[in-house]
Amino acid sequence: MTVWAIAGPLLAVVALVGVGAAEAGNPFAGQGVFARHCQGCHGPQGRGVLASTPDFSWRGMQTNGLMAADPELAQRIMRGKNACPSYQGILSEAEVMDVITHLRTLR
């Protein structure tokens, strides 16, 4: 048995764990970012303060876009949409991932 036969699968697992950890957001940090930048329009529970603001709670899951993949949601946040401003240059990629993770915890 070669070294690669043993080490190869282990390296693949380490690489996958590293990728997952780098992409995972922190919902607690995301709650703070959301409170500072998003809560004014989207409300503390994500249900929307303005009539045209999407409901980010679980009850609005089918229409709010949160079923999209993380990279797609990150692009939406960075670009902005309708009355929501672009956060390009305002939020870091890590902060955007934290907000996305927080949004997915809203009930």
C-alpha positions, 0 to 999 in steps of 0.5 A: 500500500502506498503512502498516497493510498492512505494519505490521499483520502485524509487530505481530501477530508481535511481540504473539505473541512477547510472549505466548509469552515471558510464558507460558514457564517456566524449567526451571532455576528450576523445578528449584529451586522443585520441590526446595524445595516438592515434592521431599519427596513427589514425589522428586527425579526426580518419581517419587513417594516416597509410594504415592499420589503421581503419577509425574511422569516421562515414563513416567507421562505418560499418567496424571500429568496433565502432558498438560493445558494449562499454565493447568489445571496451574497451577490444580491447583498453586495449589489443591492436591489430596488430600495436596498442599497449595495453593500459593496465596500461596506461589508466584508465577505465574512460579514455578508456570510454572517448576515446570510447565516443569521437570516436563515435563523429567523423564525 
